[in-house]
Amino acid sequence: MGCGYAVPYLERFTDDAERVFAMMSSRFGADTWPKEQKNLVYLSSGASLPIENASIDRVILVHHLEYCEHLQSNLHEIWRVLKPNGRVLVIVPNRAALWARVEWSPFGHGAPYSLSQLCFSLRENLFVQERTQGALFVPPFKFSFFIRSSNVFEQIGRVCLPVAAGVHIIEASKQLYAGVDKGSGSRVPAVESGLFGGDPAGVPVPQNFSG
């Protein structure tokens, strides 16, 4: 499942996955996808997904969390619909980057996040952070030089200036707590000297044991 505007990222999975679909915010409306096939997009507020518990393997969040009115409720719903071994990939604009300050950029709207803020929100909603990476190091300037050199900016930025990444990418897994088996409550009698005899093999056997 993709949430927000994840359609461009979902197309690569349509041939391999059993089922692929997208959720778009009811605040902004939605477009049909795929164009030549049955529609796989539905509208939702994100805080109440019409999906069964523990039924989704993977979730991609793109242009979703920065527009959430209730972040905790949205993350709780993602946790609810994920399977116990499910994972979520979160892509959000970096609060410290230039891309979050450019209005013509798709990352220049909504609420950007710092990495620590996003990781804290995921932990608070029972997600375990697995991997973190930054992307979009090329400056947000509409010049052909920056576009042609985008690969160079990406390679240098990851090594030399990771704080300047335009977006944070975090992969997290669903955290489950195992229940504690309290048992039946019956007491196990202590073994006292003289209560057990021994068999020829040296294994203690109750004296009144027969058969």
HUFENQUI-V167446 format. One record per residue. N is the residue number from 1. RES is the residue in three letters. PHI is phi in whole degrees, 0 to 359 (NA if undefined). PSI is psi in degrees with one decimal (none if undefined). Layout:
N;RES;PHI;PSI  N;RES;PHI;PSI
This chain:
1;MET;NA;134.8  2;GLY;251;139.7  3;CYS;238;139.5  4;GLY;94;-119.0  5;TYR;235;74.4  6;ALA;257;5.8  7;VAL;305;-47.2  8;PRO;300;-24.9  9;TYR;273;-19.1  10;LEU;274;-22.1  11;GLU;301;-33.2  12;ARG;290;-16.7  13;PHE;262;-6.9  14;THR;296;-28.7  15;ASP;274;-22.2  16;ASP;255;-35.0  17;ALA;281;152.3  18;GLU;295;-36.7  19;ARG;206;133.1  20;VAL;228;132.3  21;PHE;207;167.5  22;ALA;229;143.6  23;MET;249;129.1  24;MET;242;151.2  25;SER;292;136.9  26;SER;290;-13.5  27;ARG;288;-31.6  28;PHE;248;-8.7  29;GLY;86;-179.3  30;ALA;214;162.6  31;ASP;240;147.9  32;THR;291;144.6  33;TRP;203;136.6  34;PRO;288;162.0  35;LYS;291;-38.4  36;GLU;260;8.6  37;GLN;226;-174.7  38;LYS;297;142.5  39;ASN;293;135.4  40;LEU;240;21.8  41;VAL;244;139.1  42;TYR;226;158.5  43;LEU;262;141.3  44;SER;200;157.0  45;SER;284;-17.1  46;GLY;90;-26.8  47;ALA;274;-9.2  48;SER;212;92.6  49;LEU;273;132.9  50;PRO;279;58.8  51;ILE;224;145.9  52;GLU;292;156.5  53;ASN;297;142.3  54;ALA;49;52.7  55;SER;237;-3.2  56;ILE;244;135.4  57;ASP;277;-45.1  58;ARG;222;143.7  59;VAL;228;134.7  60;ILE;244;124.9  61;LEU;250;109.9  62;VAL;229;127.0  63;HIS;52;44.3  64;HIS;238;-58.5  65;LEU;295;-31.8  66;GLU;291;-13.9  67;TYR;251;3.8  68;CYS;287;130.8  69;GLU;283;-30.5  70;HIS;230;91.3  71;LEU;299;-46.3  72;GLN;299;-42.4  73;SER;295;-39.4  74;ASN;294;-45.4  75;LEU;293;-34.9  76;HIS;297;-39.7  77;GLU;292;-38.7  78;ILE;298;-43.1  79;TRP;298;-40.3  80;ARG;297;-42.9  81;VAL;277;-15.1  82;LEU;286;145.2  83;LYS;290;163.7  84;PRO;304;-30.8  85;ASN;258;17.1  86;GLY;286;159.1  87;ARG;225;154.1  88;VAL;233;137.8  89;LEU;249;118.3  90;VAL;250;128.9  91;ILE;235;116.4  92;VAL;224;153.4  93;PRO;292;143.2  94;ASN;278;126.0  95;ARG;298;-30.5  96;ALA;271;-1.8  97;ALA;265;160.9  98;LEU;291;-29.1  99;TRP;298;-29.0  100;ALA;284;-6.8  101;ARG;247;5.5  102;VAL;254;118.1  103;GLU;292;-31.0  104;TRP;283;-11.0  105;SER;280;143.3  106;PRO;296;-16.2  107;PHE;263;4.4  108;GLY;267;11.4  109;HIS;233;159.4  110;GLY;80;-165.1  111;ALA;256;111.1  112;PRO;287;166.7  113;TYR;230;147.9  114;SER;275;159.6  115;LEU;295;-42.1  116;SER;295;-37.6  117;GLN;296;-44.0  118;LEU;292;-42.7  119;CYS;298;-39.0  120;PHE;297;-43.8  121;SER;296;-37.7  122;LEU;293;-43.1  123;ARG;296;-38.6  124;GLU;296;-23.4  125;ASN;252;27.8  126;LEU;65;40.8  127;PHE;250;146.3  128;VAL;253;121.9  129;GLN;290;124.2  130;GLU;258;-51.6  131;ARG;216;149.1  132;THR;225;138.8  133;GLN;209;150.8  134;GLY;255;154.6  135;ALA;210;171.5  136;LEU;67;61.0  137;PHE;272;-16.2  138;VAL;295;136.4  139;PRO;296;150.5  140;PRO;278;62.9  141;PHE;242;137.5  142;LYS;273;62.2  143;PHE;237;141.8  144;SER;298;-29.0  145;PHE;300;-44.8  146;PHE;291;-34.1  147;ILE;291;-43.9  148;ARG;292;-28.3  149;SER;261;16.1  150;SER;300;-39.4  151;ASN;297;-37.9  152;VAL;295;-44.2  153;PHE;300;-39.4  154;GLU;295;-44.3  155;GLN;292;-43.6  156;ILE;290;-41.4  157;GLY;298;-40.2  158;ARG;298;-32.4  159;VAL;270;-44.6  160;CYS;262;-30.8  161;LEU;217;65.1  162;PRO;297;-24.5  163;VAL;291;-16.9  164;ALA;270;7.0  165;ALA;300;137.3  166;GLY;290;-30.4  167;VAL;224;151.0  168;HIS;262;136.8  169;ILE;239;119.4  170;ILE;232;129.7  171;GLU;256;128.5  172;ALA;226;152.8  173;SER;246;159.9  174;LYS;283;129.2  175;GLN;262;130.3  176;LEU;236;141.4  177;TYR;256;127.0  178;ALA;286;138.2  179;GLY;288;151.0  180;VAL;267;124.1  181;ASP;280;111.1  182;LYS;277;-4.6  183;GLY;75;-172.7  184;SER;277;-14.9  185;GLY;92;-6.8  186;SER;281;147.2  187;ARG;272;145.2  188;VAL;263;119.9  189;PRO;295;143.0  190;ALA;286;149.0  191;VAL;276;119.4  192;GLU;250;155.0  193;SER;297;132.5  194;GLY;96;-12.0  195;LEU;278;-25.8  196;PHE;240;139.4  197;GLY;264;-166.2  198;GLY;226;147.6  199;ASP;266;170.9  200;PRO;303;-28.2  201;ALA;278;-3.3  202;GLY;90;4.2  203;VAL;272;124.5  204;PRO;295;133.4  205;VAL;228;135.5  206;PRO;305;141.2  207;GLN;295;-28.0  208;ASN;267;13.6  209;PHE;279;132.2  210;SER;229;147.6  211;GLY;99;none
